[in-house]
Amino acid sequence: VYPWEALAEIKELILELGAQLPKNEFEEVSEHVWLARDAIIYPNNYIAGPCIIGHETEVRPGAFVRGSALVGDKCVVGTVFLAI
C-alpha cells in the first residue's frame, strides 16, 4: 500500500538483481557490491553491500552508501562542488 513497505524486501531484491547483472556492464567489486563499469568511483568513500551503483554515476569523496542501496544511472552521490 505504501512505498516504504517495499524497504523490508529491498535487500533480497538487490541480491537477486545483482546476481543477474550482465558481467560485461557490471563488476562485483566486493561481496554484494555491484558497480557499473562506467561509474566513476572517487577515493575516500564508503560503499557497503548489498548495493548496485548504476551507469555513469559518480560516487564522490566522502560519500557514505550503506547497505541495501540502489543508485540509479547518471546520479551523483556525496559532496557537491560549486564553482562561484
Secondary structure, 3 states (H helix, E strand, C coil): CCHHHHHHHHHHHHHHHHHHCCCCCEEEEECCEEEECCCEECCCCEECCCEEECCCCEECCCCEECCCEEECCCCEECCCCCCC
